[in-house]
Amino acid sequence: DTIVAPATPPGRGALGGIRLSGPGTRSILDDSFRPFSTRHHLEANRSCLGHLMHPVSGQTLDQVMVTLFQAPRSFTGEDMAEITHHGSPVISRAIVGLCVDRGARLARPGEFTCRAFLHGKLDLTQAEAIHDLISARTGYQARLAALQLSGSVSRLVKPLKEALLELIVPLETAVEFVEEAAESFGRDELLNRARELSGRIGELERGFRLGALVHEGATLVLTGLPNVGKSSLFNRLAGHDRAIVTEIPGTTRDLLRESVDIAGIPVTLIDTAGRHTPADRLGALGQERSESALAEADAVLVVLDASRPLSAGDERLLA
């Protein structure tokens, strides 16, 4: 069937975009799109300027630019079109409604990318990279996702997959045809190939750990005794005065969170209450939350007062 959906986020802007994909794409446009000039008409891989009109009422919805892509030379591998309109939510809803009235249906989340995968335009790692690229919070995240979209992971995985299949074939043969394969089954050779392949997969796994850190981000918790400067450091790392800073010990009672970009990795900074023996229920709750944050942190930054020797409290905290 034919699907339609906005390709740009909700809200107002100079331009908005709507995508159509499926066998009914061309007929929907033929019914409703009128080029500005009789010398121009819709043709594959070219943009055409004109009016989008309701075929029944004749009402003009907007002046639009339509780019048509014919199967299989499109993102989804199907007949597909991109409609660029003025960026009003009212116009976007009207155009989507028109397409639905003419036989299209609203696309499910990710359905355009899913169709591209099903038609062999993308492999699964590239399909996932599109989501990562859209969701990127740092420039480094975006660069890694763009590399994955270009097929960098696929190029690494494909030879490993082929080597595994080459390893499986003689094993399956030995199981199915025991007598015929008895002489040709080189156990030591297969073991050596398996060990070599395991090492290559291990290298890929180590790279995955870094990729997972960049993809998911990290949590960094600041801890220390009261009034050693945790909140001042927190504000400096955050780039603005997020935490209240005073000379009074115990100013910070609750957890403060801020997202920052450190070397391309999205990091959630957490400022905690100074570590001390609480004197009241409020202080005890603050200490409990600090302990919980420390237990879940990827890294802990212990802040010390360098103007004085390490105290017993500092030593306990470091331990």
Secondary structure by P-SEA (a helix, b strand, c coil): cbbbbbccccccccbbbbbbbccaaaaaaaaccccccccccccccbbbbbbbbccccccccccbbbbbbccccccccccbbbbbccccaaaaaaaaaaaaaacccccccaaaaaaaaaaccccaaaaaaaaaaaacccaaaaaaaaaaaacaaaaaaaaaaaaaaaaaaaaaaaaaccccccccccaaaaaaaaaaaaaaaaaaaaaaaaaaaaabbbbbbbbbcccccaaaaaaaaacccccccccccccccbbbbbbbbccccbbbbbbbccccccccaaaaaaaaaaaaaaaaccbbbbbbcccccccaaaaaaac
